[in-house]
Amino acid sequence: MAISKNRKLYLEAIRIFATFFVVYTHTGKRAYFLFASYSPTDDGFKFWGYLFITIFCKVAVPLFLAISGALLFSKDEPLIKTYKRALRFLVILVLVSLIYYMEELNFDIEEFSLITFLLKLYTDSIRYHLWYLYTYIGFILAVPFIKHIARNLSDKTFIYLLGLFLALGCLRPSIEYIFGMPALTSNVGYGWISKNIIVYPVVGYYLANRADISKLKKYIPVAWVFCIFGIAFSEYLTYLVGTSKGEFTESSSQTFVKTFSFLTLIAVFITFRVIFENIEEQNHRFSSLNSKLIVFLAKNTFIVYLVHPLVMSRSGMTKVHERLISHGVNDMLAGLMYTLLICLISNLIACIIKLLEEGAHRLSRCMINQ
């Protein structure tokens, strides 16, 4: 099923899946926060149904980190490669941040302040979606020692990790809120085990490289039961927060939406792996065109992540959504179509950027050869 020795097609498919929901997360009241437009009692189906999708979509970032763990923890590389990889993403962060900072100034060079830019860059206050790049750079720097933890996990230790994170990272804050308890001291809490830099990548590595595919098939129903339970519990907690405040604001509704995301991560990850590897086992291979399309779209996902807020901020995108609603399209369906359109346009921009990059490389080679 893999396109090459270094590519697993199910990981590429997960990238595409996760990217769609990253974009969905940033749609605000058009989709992501649409549930708050309805009453949990008078419009229960829409409120709880739309909230379910909102919570489910928070699996996107854990999926990306799990993919990174699955791939990078498998490599034996000298430290210099880690430094170079981190430096590359740091350069990308600076350049993309500069573009968004200039957009904030309407590209007025006279308004540009190097000190202000550097302060915003240092404090991650330029654009909301760039927080992930900061986290990813931190993850890259930690790979050389975390990969040894991941590689040496026994099955029992892996289960222990999941149970510990479920208890301290998920159930503890939930129980504290429900019963009005003070927060457990951070000295004993789960602050010592970073979910973004350790837990999600380790889970991805284990499920991709250590877990037996025959066992994963048996665990799929159980994984989805836990996933749905986690989402339902998050819905209940979000409902409690909203009713206690008298309204569902976008900020207050974020408190518990990703508390149980790692349960969704496990369900989605093993489902993709089992489906794609099962196709290979039964010799029902994807056509070459299908495989290439998945890899092609997966290669664009990073650029889609970087540029989609620019696309989303265009007034034309808002008008498209408004037109869908005015034509009687269901509001959630309109939000999903809006998200898909943003993804498609961002993919087009990614293709243009890659063509320009390839053209620049060819031109530089020609000049060198001359």
Order of alpha helices (4+ residues) and beta strands (2+ residues): alpha-alpha-alpha-alpha-alpha-alpha-alpha-alpha-alpha-alpha-alpha-alpha-alpha-alpha
